[in-house]
Amino acid sequence: MTFSFKSNLIDILNREIYPAEITVTNDKISSVAKITETVQGYVLPGFIDAHVHVESSMLVPSEFARLASVHGTVATISDPHEIANVLGMRGVEYMIENGKKVPFHFFFGAPSCVPATNFETAGANIGPDDITTLLSKPEIVYLAEMMNYPGVIYKDKEVHEKLEIAKRLGKPIDGHAPGLMGEQMRNYFTGASGTNELVITTDHECFKYEEAEEKLKLGVKIMIREGSAAKNFNELIPLLKKYPTQIMFCCDDKHPDSLIESHIDQHVKRALAAGCELFDVLRASSLNVIEHYKLPVGLLRKGDSADFILVDDLENFAIQKTYIKGVMVAETGIPLMELIEAEIENNFTCSKKIPKDFECEVTGNTIRVIEALNGQLITNELHHTIVPENGAFESDVKNDVLKIAVVNRYNEAPVSIAFIKNFGLKEGAIASCVAHDCHNIVVVGTNDKDICDAVNIIIEHKGGISLSHNNEHMSIALPIAGIMTNTNGYEVAREYIAIDKRAKELGSKLGAPFMTLSFMALLVIPQLKLSDKGLFNGEKFEFTNVFV
């Protein structure tokens, strides 16, 4: 198959724009010729998400690709540690095989921290031998985010064995160091080697300008993240003007409602609106990622993979067509990839609960409270004085101090209970089995009955998200590993929009209450989080008591 077209070519490598005739033969660019005639529109390399967990979209890779391609995305650097925490190596293989069923570039990483810590229950473990096996596969291009930063700094044997395997095989190592600065930051990225040579080379967790710039000066590549929960774009985008070769764009986590609205195209449009130079913006959305990970993704040169997008103008940047491997996969907002039927794999064994399982034993008058922050993954620790009733304490709805609980989905175990602020619910409860990284069930609510009902809905479906309010119940079933569905992504997005709207009607003021909820069990991001084993201080990296 051969076809040709004419457009204004945006040449990122040479930083120029010129009219050209491009010829595609099968899946490659067979020729690029400058022409003198006036032509309409622009052609440019497709966008790449430099760090994403596909599972957070609640969609399998093939369906994620259908939705993302509409926005000009042709490739992702995908860390499959969500499914790996549930199914281990079998889960990583599942993502690879499903991704192969569509014309899209999925570049997966070997999950470095499964489980993320030893302070929670996961469904699987990935050790050094598994890392060697994974990194030897052509589909696995890097060692995924090393979240165990204390293990790096203090030279944990297994952590450093995994780093050495990646170094030996010549694979890049992604970082995860929220808030780290100074000597600890330097020790982390240099692998505690005592030299200035970087071992870990990226970070997508920066939330302060000064933090990101200190890492950039060390030579680290910084990914500017704007997802459904973590929104760091406004704080970090000024860095693109100073460090154009070290910046990449990523979403990290994208729920289905926001994925149907935008992907990396939103980063591009906002960066241009912020006054960033066009070629610097397009470097961050494609070239820098390709060069860092040595990807076979096309840059509109002869012999390149035919991956490109057509836009109408450079002001609105509306995506007209997306081509991947020579195939037009999306046109004017409509995906052209077929819907792939996905097989169901899961690991979910716990039984239903009763309200009494969620009672909190009172052992004091002051409690530690997780302060959730809108648009951030980090939390703060607050203290709150309680007034027990009949020896028990539920949620203090008036002061927005609500009960949060984590239920072990893999084994029968006592429910872990704490308290949280800023969810804002006045009635009811919301729950999710999309709970990074181990994907136990996490729930926040105003009373034990609704909390219990929301949890039991998820147990019945063996995965999903849910809402309970008296006798009103809403849910989205996620039968694949308890975190993904095998249904149409646009239908899932509509269902998600409805349940998200209802959570806000019940009082939540968070921009994305379910996405925020999913990170409240992520222990590797400070300050306070809750695992199935107890309340955890992410700065001291140890358990702490609910009662002060």
Secondary structure, DSSP 8 states (H G I E B T S, - for coil): -EEEEEEEEEETTTTEEEEEEEEEETTEEEEEEE--S---SEEEE-EEEEEE-GGGGTB-HHHHHHHHHTTTEEEEEE-THHHHHHHTHHHHHHHHHHHTTSSSEEEEEE-S-SSS-SSS--S----HHHHHHHHTSTTEEEE-----HHHHHTT-HHHHHHHHHHHHTT--B----TT--HHHHHHHHTTT-SSS--SS-EES---SHHHHHHHHHHT-EEEEEB-SS-B-HHHHTTHHHH-TTSEEEE-B---HHHHHH-SHHHHHHHHHHTT--HHHHHIIIIIHHHHHHT-----S-TTSB--EEEES-TTT--EEEEEETTEEEEETTEE-S-----------------GGGG--B---SEEEEEEE-TT-S-EEEEEEE---BTTB---BGGGTEEEEEEE-SSS----EEEEEES---SS-EEEES--TTT--EEEEESSHHHHHHHHHHHHHHTSEEEEEETTEEEEEE--BTTTBBSS-HHHHHHHHHHHHHHHHHTT---SSHHHHHHTTT-TTSSSEEEETTEEEETTTTEE--SB-
